[in-house]
Amino acid sequence: PDPAPVLAVTHEIKTALETLVVPIFMNDRTVIARTAGVGPLSKSDAILYGAVGPLARASGIETDIRSDAPYAAYQELGFKMVTAQEGDVRARVVVRALEMLESVRLIEAALENLPSGAININEPYPIIPVGEVTVRAEAPRGEVVYYLKSDGSDIPERVKIRTPSYVNIPATRAMVKGQHLGDLSIIQASVDPCLSCTDR
């Protein structure tokens, strides 16, 4: 009912990001020396491997489900896509750093424009029809795809989730070519892999 306390916390997070986190990721000489030119993923390789999310955007691909297939209130909030062209570990770090600021801006815009009234709608659960549905959304690591098949009951007959890591992890094959062995861990970390997401 009152967004003010949440906005106050959001402003604190924004200040910390703007003054501490983002400047380190973008300007710190040690971070730049350790990440610039390391583990490059060209735009063509990103397309070839089907990269999604920040990994693709750091290689110059303007793709984000919030723009490609808008849903929820993203268009109303003026969503802004963050991209880079270099495709290396530094580009992936910078894209994620700037996406943190964009996320905070979206939260602030949502809270500042939140309509008044009840938050919870007291309606019974809908009747689930027989059929199939596929839905895409932009998760922190990129496009996630949900497939659900219903027999009309409250228990799904079939559920399949295609996570971003499932398509992003194979792209490390292109990133590690010609790289130093000592850089492999930072290259893999820059993909932000969720290994449990691929354990199916």
Secondary structure as the mmCIF struct_conf table of DSSP 4:
data_model
#
loop_
_struct_conf.conf_type_id
_struct_conf.id
_struct_conf.beg_label_comp_id
_struct_conf.beg_label_asym_id
_struct_conf.beg_label_seq_id
_struct_conf.end_label_comp_id
_struct_conf.end_label_asym_id
_struct_conf.end_label_seq_id
HELX_RH_AL_P HELX_RH_AL_P1 ALA A 4 ALA A 16
HELX_RH_PI_P HELX_RH_PI_P1 LEU A 17 VAL A 21
HELX_RH_AL_P HELX_RH_AL_P2 VAL A 22 ASN A 27
HELX_RH_AL_P HELX_RH_AL_P3 ARG A 29 THR A 35
TURN_TY1_P TURN_TY1_P1 ALA A 36 GLY A 37
BEND BEND1 VAL A 38 GLY A 39
HELX_RH_AL_P HELX_RH_AL_P4 LYS A 43 TYR A 49
TURN_TY1_P TURN_TY1_P2 GLY A 50 GLY A 50
HELX_RH_AL_P HELX_RH_AL_P5 GLY A 53 ARG A 57
TURN_TY1_P TURN_TY1_P3 ALA A 58 GLY A 60
HELX_RH_AL_P HELX_RH_AL_P6 ILE A 65 ASP A 68
BEND BEND2 ALA A 69 ALA A 69
TURN_TY1_P TURN_TY1_P4 ALA A 72 GLY A 78
BEND BEND3 GLN A 85 GLU A 86
BEND BEND4 ASP A 88 ASP A 88
HELX_RH_AL_P HELX_RH_AL_P7 VAL A 89 GLU A 112
TURN_TY1_P TURN_TY1_P5 ASN A 113 ASN A 113
HELX_LH_PP_P HELX_LH_PP_P1 LEU A 114 SER A 116
BEND BEND5 GLY A 117 GLY A 117
BEND BEND6 ILE A 119 ASN A 120
HELX_LH_PP_P HELX_LH_PP_P2 PRO A 124 PRO A 129
STRN STRN1 VAL A 130 ALA A 139
TURN_TY1_P TURN_TY1_P6 PRO A 140 ARG A 141
STRN STRN2 GLY A 142 ASP A 151
BEND BEND7 GLY A 152 ILE A 155
BEND BEND8 GLU A 157 GLU A 157
STRN STRN3 ARG A 158 ARG A 162
HELX_RH_AL_P HELX_RH_AL_P8 PRO A 164 ASN A 168
HELX_RH_3T_P HELX_RH_3T_P1 ILE A 169 ALA A 171
HELX_RH_AL_P HELX_RH_AL_P9 THR A 172 MET A 175
TURN_TY1_P TURN_TY1_P7 VAL A 176 GLY A 178
HELX_RH_3T_P HELX_RH_3T_P2 LEU A 181 ASP A 183
HELX_RH_AL_P HELX_RH_AL_P10 LEU A 184 SER A 190
TURN_TY1_P TURN_TY1_P8 VAL A 191 VAL A 191
HELX_RH_3T_P HELX_RH_3T_P3 LEU A 195 THR A 198
#
